[in-house]
Amino acid sequence: MENELTKEQIVAEGWTFIRTKNSVSYYEKGLYGLKYHELTKVALFHRIDINSQRDYEPNVAFSGNCPDLKTFKYICLMFDL
């Protein structure tokens, strides 16, 4: 699909690409991590402990459908990411 969210678009928004495993791409930006499932277009934003790289409680800021760049930018704006 031509309007799908891409790895390049996420990186252009300031996120650092970490790796892809089983169709899930991992990114980080400051104190937040992002898991983006390439097939289902579900994004999971969570807070991480920068020293241990473990999830920080409460860890889920948002989890839901994120099919395109417009939605991605809106979610990031909501959580000041």
C-alpha positions as CSV (number, residue, x, y, z in Angstrom):
1,M,0.0,0.0,0.0
2,E,1.4,3.4,-0.9
3,N,0.4,5.2,2.4
4,E,1.8,2.6,4.8
5,L,4.2,3.7,7.5
6,T,7.8,2.8,6.7
7,K,11.0,2.3,8.6
8,E,12.4,5.4,6.9
9,Q,9.5,7.6,8.0
10,I,9.9,6.5,11.6
11,V,13.6,7.2,11.6
12,A,13.0,10.6,9.9
13,E,10.7,11.4,13.0
14,G,13.8,11.0,15.2
15,W,13.5,7.4,16.3
16,T,16.6,5.2,16.2
17,F,16.1,1.8,14.5
18,I,17.4,-1.1,16.7
19,R,16.4,-4.3,14.9
20,T,13.6,-6.3,13.2
21,K,12.6,-9.7,14.4
22,N,9.6,-11.8,13.3
23,S,8.1,-8.8,11.5
24,V,8.4,-6.6,14.5
25,S,10.7,-3.6,14.3
26,Y,12.2,-2.0,17.4
27,Y,13.1,1.6,17.8
28,E,14.0,4.0,20.6
29,K,13.8,7.7,21.2
30,G,15.0,9.1,24.5
31,L,13.2,7.3,27.3
32,Y,10.7,5.6,25.0
33,G,10.8,2.5,23.0
34,L,8.6,1.6,20.0
35,K,7.6,-1.9,18.8
36,Y,6.0,-1.7,15.4
37,H,4.5,-4.9,13.8
38,E,5.0,-4.5,10.1
39,L,2.1,-6.9,9.1
40,T,-0.7,-5.9,11.5
41,K,0.4,-2.2,11.6
42,V,0.1,-2.1,15.4
43,A,2.4,0.2,17.4
44,L,3.3,-0.2,21.0
45,F,5.0,2.8,22.6
46,H,6.5,2.1,26.0
47,R,8.8,3.8,28.5
48,I,12.2,2.2,29.0
49,D,14.9,2.4,31.7
50,I,17.8,3.7,29.7
51,N,20.4,2.1,32.0
52,S,19.0,-1.5,31.8
53,Q,17.0,-1.3,28.6
54,R,14.1,-2.9,30.5
55,D,10.5,-1.8,30.4
56,Y,9.7,0.9,33.0
57,E,6.4,0.7,34.9
58,P,3.9,2.0,34.0
59,N,5.3,1.0,30.6
60,V,2.6,1.2,28.0
61,A,1.9,4.8,26.8
62,F,-0.1,3.6,23.7
63,S,-0.9,0.4,21.9
64,G,-3.0,0.3,18.8
65,N,-3.4,0.6,15.1
66,C,-0.9,2.9,13.4
67,P,-1.2,2.3,9.6
68,D,0.3,5.6,8.2
69,L,2.6,8.5,8.9
70,K,-0.3,10.9,9.8
71,T,-1.5,8.6,12.5
72,F,2.1,8.0,13.8
73,K,2.7,11.8,14.0
74,Y,-0.6,12.3,15.9
75,I,0.2,9.6,18.4
76,C,3.7,11.1,19.0
77,L,2.2,14.5,19.4
78,M,-0.4,13.2,22.0
79,F,2.4,11.8,24.1
80,D,5.0,14.5,23.4
81,L,7.4,12.0,21.8
